[in-house]
Amino acid sequence: MTDGLGVRVRTAGLSRWLAQVAPPQVRGTVTLALITDGQIRSLNRRYRRLDRSTDVLSFPALSFTGPRRTSQRDSHLGDVAISLDTARRQARELGHSVRTELRVLALHGLLHLLGYDHERDPGEMARVERRLRRRGGLAHSLTERT
């Protein structure tokens, strides 16, 4: 895997880990893109009208309301963009590895692809994220930090 500038990044099985912790009833493909702060800021400005960088953005392949609860074995769920610059910074600030931070962000992004929305739901995404991050061996989830 490479970052937004084409520099090789060691992700130590990020895709395999994400497939293992994903909710068992939901399967499909996900594209993970590691990009720069500038690139994610541009995406955030274009698609969310927020002129600032962020750590992770999700782009679902299908429109739906509410979390996906059915099997999606043969479908493309969507794309997750992660700012590697921000992931490195957050990992340093939180005292864990970049690998751990990428897992936290990838899991959070996947849940958004599945229709969860921590800004609108009454804690459902936080509960699912907490359960899955424990399954994946993470100490904290992104929703627990914010």
C-alpha positions, 0 to 999 in steps of 0.5 A: 500500500502507498500513501498519497505521494506514492511512498510505500507504507507498511500496513501490516495486514490492515485489510485482513484485520478489517475483514476479521473484525467486520460484522459477520453478516456484512461482507463485500469489498472496501477500498482503503486509500492512505492519502495526505492531509492536503488530499483529505482536506480537498475531499472534505471540502468537496463532499462535506463542504468543510474546509479542513483536514480530517482523519477519515472519510467514508464514501458508501457505494450505495445509498441507504438509510440506517445500518446495513444488516443483510449479507452483502457478500458480492458487493463493493461497500465503498471507499475509505480515505485515511489521512496518513499524516493525521494518523501518524500525528494522532498515534504519536499524541496517543502513544500508540503505533501508526498501525493501531491508529490505522486500524482505529480509523479503518474500522470507523470508516467501515462502520460509516460505509455500513450506514452507522452515523455517530452524529445522528444515532443515539449511540448505536455506532458507538456500541457496535464500534466498541464491540468490534474494536474489542474483538480486534484487540484495540484499546479505544475506538474513535467514537470513544475518543471524541 
